[in-house]
Amino acid sequence: MNQNDLTMEISEKNFEALLVTELYDLLRLRSDIFVVEQNCVYQDMDGKDSKALHIIGKKEDKVVAYTRCFAPGVYFQEASIGRVLVGIEYRNLGYGHDIMKASIRAIKDQYNTETIKISAQTYLRKFYETHDFKKVGEGYFEDGIPHIAMVKTSLL
């Protein structure tokens, strides 16, 4: 596979700018991963998508990676990143790191803040630590899955 085959196009859009096909694709991918793959029944469509900045990674016009970002005060007191995912067939290509870097940049550019808080699945702690997130507080269960709160205080 040559380097061009690994390129993922990343865009950021508010809810109103999402194309119907993009919204369908990202909701399907979220369901594929968070409901089916992780065998977790929960309400993915939580009413917050309209308040989010959506960071979408596409490969050949297919959504393969995604996050949603929030301004301070919407989800947590701090700005936040959630619904972080990479489609199963696109893992181990660096797309998770690419989408996180783009999300961190988007928060800095859009919300002019120095602090991001996430609710991370515990098994992904080392991944988030590579992006300078630090564990805060004790672990907890969210939708039956072990999580930890993590905070990043200095952006890019």
ZINORGI-V994315 format. One record per run of one state. SS is the DSSP state (H for helix, E for strand, - for the rest). FROM is the first residue (numbers start at 0). TO is the last residue. Records with the same first field share a line. If there is no record, write none. Layout:
SS->FROM-TO, FROM-TO
//
This chain:
-->0-1, 6-7, 17-18, 37-47, 51-51, 59-60, 70-77, 86-86, 90-93, 111-114, 129-132, 142-143, 152-155
H->2-5, 14-16, 19-36, 48-50, 87-89, 94-110, 121-128
E->8-13, 52-58, 61-69, 78-85, 115-120, 133-141, 144-151
//
